[in-house]
C-alpha cells in the first residue's frame, strides 16, 4: 500500500482493518500496521500515541460500518415500524457476519478503557439507529410499563445476542431440532408497536469517511 502525504492516519487504520480481518487481533501491532502501510516503524507516532489509540480508531470505523450496514438495510425495507426494526437487526447481523474479528473487537473494549472522542461519537451514531427503530415500540414488557431505555436495552440485547451466537456458530441445537436455523426476523419477539406510530421513512446511507 503506497503512502501519500496527508493520508497516513487513514492508511494505518485501513492496514489495521486488513490485519485484523486476515490474521486476527494478536497480529495487530503498530509496527505491523506501519509495515503494511509502507512507512517507517516510527511514523504511526505522528497520529497514534500507542496501539490502544490505533485500536480505538479502528473500532470507531467499525461502528461507522455497522451504522451504514443498518442504514442500508433500512433504506431497502418497507417504511413500517416493524419492517424498519427487522431491517436494522438484519443490517447489524450482516455487519457482524462480514466483519467477525472487528465485531468481536468492538465489543471487547470496556467503557472507560478509551478516551477517544472519535470512538464515542461513532458509537453514539450507531446507537442512534437503535433508538430510532425502538421509538415506535410501546415501553411496556409483559404488560408492565418500563422506561424507554429499558426497551432499547431489551431490543439491543436480542439483536446483539443473536449476532454473537451466529458469529460463534452456536445455533447447532436449533438446527438439529428443526433442520434449519431460524432467521433473526423469525426469532425476533413480537414487540408491541404503538397504535399511533407513524411509518419510519428509510434514510439514505449517510456519507462518511470509510477506511476502504
VEXFIKOL-889777 format. One record per residue (C-alpha): residue number from 1; chain; x, y, z. Coordinates in Angstrom, 2 decimals. Layout:
<rec i="NUM" ch="A" x="X" y="Y" z="Z"/>
...
end
This chain:
<rec i="1" ch="A" x="0.00" y="0.00" z="0.00"/>
<rec i="2" ch="A" x="1.55" y="3.30" z="-1.04"/>
<rec i="3" ch="A" x="1.62" y="6.11" z="1.48"/>
<rec i="4" ch="A" x="0.77" y="9.57" z="0.18"/>
<rec i="5" ch="A" x="1.39" y="12.68" z="2.23"/>
<rec i="6" ch="A" x="-1.68" y="13.65" z="4.21"/>
<rec i="7" ch="A" x="-3.44" y="10.30" z="4.48"/>
<rec i="8" ch="A" x="-1.18" y="8.37" z="6.83"/>
<rec i="9" ch="A" x="-3.84" y="8.09" z="9.52"/>
<rec i="10" ch="A" x="-6.31" y="6.65" z="7.02"/>
<rec i="11" ch="A" x="-3.67" y="4.25" z="5.69"/>
<rec i="12" ch="A" x="-2.82" y="2.98" z="9.18"/>
<rec i="13" ch="A" x="-6.48" y="2.40" z="10.07"/>
<rec i="14" ch="A" x="-7.01" y="0.57" z="6.81"/>
<rec i="15" ch="A" x="-3.88" y="-1.52" z="7.41"/>
<rec i="16" ch="A" x="-5.16" y="-2.38" z="10.88"/>
<rec i="17" ch="A" x="-8.52" y="-3.45" z="9.50"/>
<rec i="18" ch="A" x="-6.82" y="-5.68" z="6.94"/>
<rec i="19" ch="A" x="-4.53" y="-7.28" z="9.54"/>
<rec i="20" ch="A" x="-7.45" y="-7.81" z="11.91"/>
<rec i="21" ch="A" x="-9.50" y="-9.46" z="9.16"/>
<rec i="22" ch="A" x="-6.71" y="-11.64" z="7.79"/>
<rec i="23" ch="A" x="-4.64" y="-12.52" z="10.86"/>
<rec i="24" ch="A" x="-6.67" y="-11.67" z="13.95"/>
<rec i="25" ch="A" x="-6.23" y="-9.40" z="16.93"/>
<rec i="26" ch="A" x="-2.98" y="-10.96" z="18.14"/>
<rec i="27" ch="A" x="-1.25" y="-9.84" z="14.94"/>
<rec i="28" ch="A" x="-2.40" y="-6.22" z="15.29"/>
<rec i="29" ch="A" x="0.61" y="-4.06" z="16.18"/>
<rec i="30" ch="A" x="1.77" y="-0.54" z="15.37"/>
<rec i="31" ch="A" x="4.85" y="-1.93" z="13.62"/>
<rec i="32" ch="A" x="2.73" y="-4.33" z="11.59"/>
<rec i="33" ch="A" x="0.36" y="-1.56" z="10.51"/>
<rec i="34" ch="A" x="3.29" y="0.69" z="9.62"/>
<rec i="35" ch="A" x="4.89" y="-2.04" z="7.57"/>
<rec i="36" ch="A" x="1.68" y="-2.77" z="5.68"/>
<rec i="37" ch="A" x="1.13" y="0.94" z="5.08"/>
<rec i="38" ch="A" x="4.65" y="1.20" z="3.67"/>
<rec i="39" ch="A" x="6.02" y="3.66" z="6.22"/>
<rec i="40" ch="A" x="8.70" y="3.58" z="8.90"/>
<rec i="41" ch="A" x="8.01" y="1.96" z="12.25"/>
<rec i="42" ch="A" x="8.18" y="5.40" z="13.89"/>
<rec i="43" ch="A" x="5.66" y="7.03" z="11.52"/>
<rec i="44" ch="A" x="2.47" y="5.95" z="13.41"/>
<rec i="45" ch="A" x="3.52" y="8.12" z="16.36"/>
<rec i="46" ch="A" x="2.54" y="11.15" z="14.29"/>
<rec i="47" ch="A" x="-1.11" y="10.11" z="14.68"/>
<rec i="48" ch="A" x="-1.34" y="7.44" z="17.37"/>
<rec i="49" ch="A" x="0.48" y="7.63" z="20.69"/>
<rec i="50" ch="A" x="0.22" y="3.88" z="21.17"/>
<rec i="51" ch="A" x="-1.56" y="0.76" z="19.95"/>
<rec i="52" ch="A" x="-4.63" y="1.48" z="22.10"/>
<rec i="53" ch="A" x="-5.15" y="4.76" z="20.23"/>
<rec i="54" ch="A" x="-4.96" y="2.99" z="16.88"/>
<rec i="55" ch="A" x="-7.35" y="0.28" z="18.08"/>
<rec i="56" ch="A" x="-9.81" y="2.99" z="19.16"/>
<rec i="57" ch="A" x="-9.71" y="4.47" z="15.64"/>
<rec i="58" ch="A" x="-10.21" y="1.03" z="14.11"/>
<rec i="59" ch="A" x="-13.19" y="0.32" z="16.37"/>
<rec i="60" ch="A" x="-14.65" y="3.75" z="15.57"/>
<rec i="61" ch="A" x="-14.55" y="2.80" z="11.90"/>
<rec i="62" ch="A" x="-16.23" y="-0.47" z="12.85"/>
<rec i="63" ch="A" x="-19.14" y="1.36" z="14.46"/>
<rec i="64" ch="A" x="-19.48" y="3.58" z="11.39"/>
<rec i="65" ch="A" x="-19.60" y="0.49" z="9.19"/>
<rec i="66" ch="A" x="-22.21" y="-1.05" z="11.48"/>
<rec i="67" ch="A" x="-24.28" y="2.12" z="11.28"/>
<rec i="68" ch="A" x="-24.02" y="2.10" z="7.49"/>
<rec i="69" ch="A" x="-24.97" y="-1.57" z="7.28"/>
<rec i="70" ch="A" x="-28.12" y="-0.94" z="9.33"/>
<rec i="71" ch="A" x="-29.00" y="2.16" z="7.30"/>
<rec i="72" ch="A" x="-28.54" y="0.29" z="4.03"/>
<rec i="73" ch="A" x="-30.91" y="-2.46" z="5.13"/>
<rec i="74" ch="A" x="-33.45" y="0.07" z="6.40"/>
<rec i="75" ch="A" x="-33.35" y="2.01" z="3.13"/>
<rec i="76" ch="A" x="-34.25" y="-1.17" z="1.22"/>
<rec i="77" ch="A" x="-37.11" y="-2.13" z="3.55"/>
<rec i="78" ch="A" x="-40.73" y="-1.11" z="3.94"/>
<rec i="79" ch="A" x="-41.25" y="2.05" z="5.98"/>
<rec i="80" ch="A" x="-43.43" y="0.37" z="8.62"/>
<rec i="81" ch="A" x="-42.05" y="0.36" z="12.18"/>
<rec i="82" ch="A" x="-41.77" y="-3.44" z="12.40"/>
<rec i="83" ch="A" x="-40.10" y="-3.67" z="8.99"/>
<rec i="84" ch="A" x="-37.60" y="-0.97" z="9.94"/>
<rec i="85" ch="A" x="-36.81" y="-2.71" z="13.22"/>
<rec i="86" ch="A" x="-36.23" y="-6.03" z="11.45"/>
<rec i="87" ch="A" x="-34.14" y="-4.37" z="8.75"/>
<rec i="88" ch="A" x="-31.89" y="-2.69" z="11.30"/>
<rec i="89" ch="A" x="-31.43" y="-6.06" z="13.01"/>
<rec i="90" ch="A" x="-30.56" y="-7.71" z="9.70"/>
<rec i="91" ch="A" x="-28.06" y="-4.95" z="8.92"/>
<rec i="92" ch="A" x="-26.49" y="-5.41" z="12.34"/>
<rec i="93" ch="A" x="-26.22" y="-9.15" z="11.74"/>
<rec i="94" ch="A" x="-24.77" y="-8.64" z="8.26"/>
<rec i="95" ch="A" x="-22.04" y="-6.41" z="9.66"/>
<rec i="96" ch="A" x="-21.21" y="-8.97" z="12.36"/>
<rec i="97" ch="A" x="-21.01" y="-11.86" z="9.92"/>
<rec i="98" ch="A" x="-18.94" y="-9.95" z="7.36"/>
<rec i="99" ch="A" x="-16.55" y="-8.41" z="9.92"/>
<rec i="100" ch="A" x="-16.27" y="-11.04" z="12.61"/>
<rec i="101" ch="A" x="-12.94" y="-10.02" z="14.13"/>
<rec i="102" ch="A" x="-13.88" y="-6.35" z="14.05"/>
<rec i="103" ch="A" x="-17.27" y="-7.13" z="15.59"/>
<rec i="104" ch="A" x="-15.65" y="-9.02" z="18.46"/>
<rec i="105" ch="A" x="-13.06" y="-6.29" z="18.99"/>
<rec i="106" ch="A" x="-15.66" y="-3.53" z="19.00"/>
<rec i="107" ch="A" x="-17.43" y="-5.05" z="21.97"/>
<rec i="108" ch="A" x="-14.33" y="-6.13" z="23.87"/>
<rec i="109" ch="A" x="-13.31" y="-2.56" z="24.76"/>
<rec i="110" ch="A" x="-14.81" y="-1.76" z="28.13"/>
<rec i="111" ch="A" x="-16.36" y="1.61" z="28.79"/>
<rec i="112" ch="A" x="-13.67" y="3.88" z="30.20"/>
<rec i="113" ch="A" x="-10.80" y="1.99" z="28.58"/>
<rec i="114" ch="A" x="-10.54" y="4.60" z="25.86"/>
<rec i="115" ch="A" x="-10.85" y="8.38" z="25.99"/>
<rec i="116" ch="A" x="-11.19" y="8.62" z="22.21"/>
<rec i="117" ch="A" x="-13.79" y="11.21" z="21.25"/>
<rec i="118" ch="A" x="-13.94" y="9.70" z="17.78"/>
<rec i="119" ch="A" x="-14.82" y="6.30" z="19.23"/>
<rec i="120" ch="A" x="-17.51" y="7.70" z="21.49"/>
<rec i="121" ch="A" x="-19.05" y="9.69" z="18.64"/>
<rec i="122" ch="A" x="-19.06" y="6.68" z="16.30"/>
<rec i="123" ch="A" x="-20.63" y="4.52" z="18.99"/>
<rec i="124" ch="A" x="-23.31" y="7.15" z="19.58"/>
<rec i="125" ch="A" x="-24.08" y="7.29" z="15.85"/>
<rec i="126" ch="A" x="-24.54" y="3.54" z="15.73"/>
<rec i="127" ch="A" x="-26.71" y="3.53" z="18.85"/>
<rec i="128" ch="A" x="-28.84" y="6.32" z="17.39"/>
<rec i="129" ch="A" x="-30.11" y="3.85" z="14.77"/>
<rec i="130" ch="A" x="-31.25" y="1.54" z="17.58"/>
<rec i="131" ch="A" x="-33.01" y="4.43" z="19.33"/>
<rec i="132" ch="A" x="-34.75" y="5.38" z="16.08"/>
<rec i="133" ch="A" x="-36.21" y="1.94" z="15.36"/>
<rec i="134" ch="A" x="-37.19" y="1.48" z="19.01"/>
<rec i="135" ch="A" x="-39.06" y="4.79" z="19.20"/>
<rec i="136" ch="A" x="-42.38" y="3.32" z="17.89"/>
<rec i="137" ch="A" x="-42.29" y="0.45" z="20.40"/>
<rec i="138" ch="A" x="-44.59" y="0.65" z="23.40"/>
<rec i="139" ch="A" x="-42.46" y="1.00" z="26.57"/>
<rec i="140" ch="A" x="-44.07" y="-1.99" z="28.22"/>
<rec i="141" ch="A" x="-42.80" y="-5.51" z="28.93"/>
<rec i="142" ch="A" x="-45.25" y="-8.28" z="29.85"/>
<rec i="143" ch="A" x="-47.90" y="-5.66" z="30.43"/>
<rec i="144" ch="A" x="-45.77" y="-3.62" z="32.82"/>
<rec i="145" ch="A" x="-44.60" y="-0.10" z="31.95"/>
<rec i="146" ch="A" x="-40.86" y="0.37" z="31.60"/>
<rec i="147" ch="A" x="-38.56" y="3.20" z="30.62"/>
<rec i="148" ch="A" x="-37.65" y="3.92" z="27.01"/>
<rec i="149" ch="A" x="-34.07" y="2.98" z="27.90"/>
<rec i="150" ch="A" x="-35.27" y="-0.45" z="29.05"/>
<rec i="151" ch="A" x="-36.94" y="-1.02" z="25.68"/>
<rec i="152" ch="A" x="-33.74" y="-0.14" z="23.85"/>
<rec i="153" ch="A" x="-31.68" y="-2.43" z="26.07"/>
<rec i="154" ch="A" x="-34.12" y="-5.29" z="25.51"/>
<rec i="155" ch="A" x="-34.01" y="-4.90" z="21.72"/>
<rec i="156" ch="A" x="-30.25" y="-4.42" z="21.63"/>
<rec i="157" ch="A" x="-29.73" y="-7.46" z="23.84"/>
<rec i="158" ch="A" x="-31.79" y="-9.55" z="21.46"/>
<rec i="159" ch="A" x="-30.12" y="-8.31" z="18.27"/>
<rec i="160" ch="A" x="-26.58" y="-8.36" z="19.64"/>
<rec i="161" ch="A" x="-27.12" y="-11.73" z="21.29"/>
<rec i="162" ch="A" x="-28.38" y="-13.28" z="18.07"/>
<rec i="163" ch="A" x="-25.47" y="-11.79" z="16.11"/>
<rec i="164" ch="A" x="-22.92" y="-13.01" z="18.66"/>
<rec i="165" ch="A" x="-24.37" y="-16.52" z="18.64"/>
<rec i="166" ch="A" x="-24.45" y="-16.56" z="14.84"/>
<rec i="167" ch="A" x="-20.84" y="-15.40" z="14.55"/>
<rec i="168" ch="A" x="-19.75" y="-18.05" z="17.03"/>
<rec i="169" ch="A" x="-21.87" y="-20.77" z="15.34"/>
<rec i="170" ch="A" x="-23.91" y="-21.51" z="18.46"/>
<rec i="171" ch="A" x="-27.18" y="-22.46" z="16.77"/>
<rec i="172" ch="A" x="-26.39" y="-26.17" z="16.41"/>
<rec i="173" ch="A" x="-29.20" y="-27.34" z="18.70"/>
<rec i="174" ch="A" x="-31.83" y="-25.27" z="16.92"/>
<rec i="175" ch="A" x="-30.63" y="-26.58" z="13.57"/>
<rec i="176" ch="A" x="-30.76" y="-30.14" z="14.82"/>
<rec i="177" ch="A" x="-34.25" y="-29.64" z="16.25"/>
<rec i="178" ch="A" x="-35.94" y="-28.15" z="13.17"/>
<rec i="179" ch="A" x="-33.43" y="-28.78" z="10.40"/>
<rec i="180" ch="A" x="-32.53" y="-25.12" z="9.91"/>
<rec i="181" ch="A" x="-31.53" y="-22.00" z="11.79"/>
<rec i="182" ch="A" x="-34.39" y="-19.56" z="12.39"/>
<rec i="183" ch="A" x="-33.56" y="-16.19" z="10.88"/>
<rec i="184" ch="A" x="-33.21" y="-13.10" z="13.01"/>
<rec i="185" ch="A" x="-36.60" y="-11.79" z="11.82"/>
<rec i="186" ch="A" x="-38.34" y="-15.08" z="12.60"/>
<rec i="187" ch="A" x="-36.80" y="-15.30" z="16.05"/>
<rec i="188" ch="A" x="-37.45" y="-11.67" z="16.96"/>
<rec i="189" ch="A" x="-40.06" y="-11.24" z="19.69"/>
<rec i="190" ch="A" x="-43.38" y="-9.58" z="18.67"/>
<rec i="191" ch="A" x="-42.55" y="-6.22" z="20.20"/>
<rec i="192" ch="A" x="-45.66" y="-4.11" z="20.71"/>
<rec i="193" ch="A" x="-45.97" y="-1.18" z="18.29"/>
<rec i="194" ch="A" x="-47.80" y="1.97" z="19.39"/>
<rec i="195" ch="A" x="-51.15" y="2.37" z="17.62"/>
<rec i="196" ch="A" x="-50.29" y="5.90" z="16.55"/>
<rec i="197" ch="A" x="-46.71" y="5.13" z="15.46"/>
<rec i="198" ch="A" x="-46.10" y="6.71" z="12.04"/>
<rec i="199" ch="A" x="-44.10" y="4.93" z="9.34"/>
<rec i="200" ch="A" x="-40.38" y="5.46" z="9.65"/>
<rec i="201" ch="A" x="-39.07" y="6.58" z="6.25"/>
<rec i="202" ch="A" x="-35.86" y="4.70" z="5.46"/>
<rec i="203" ch="A" x="-32.92" y="7.08" z="5.42"/>
<rec i="204" ch="A" x="-30.30" y="7.12" z="2.73"/>
<rec i="205" ch="A" x="-26.98" y="5.72" z="3.70"/>
<rec i="206" ch="A" x="-25.11" y="8.68" z="5.21"/>
<rec i="207" ch="A" x="-21.89" y="9.86" z="3.63"/>
<rec i="208" ch="A" x="-18.87" y="9.46" z="5.80"/>
<rec i="209" ch="A" x="-15.21" y="8.62" z="5.84"/>
<rec i="210" ch="A" x="-14.54" y="4.95" z="5.29"/>
<rec i="211" ch="A" x="-11.35" y="3.05" z="5.51"/>
<rec i="212" ch="A" x="-11.69" y="1.34" z="2.17"/>
end
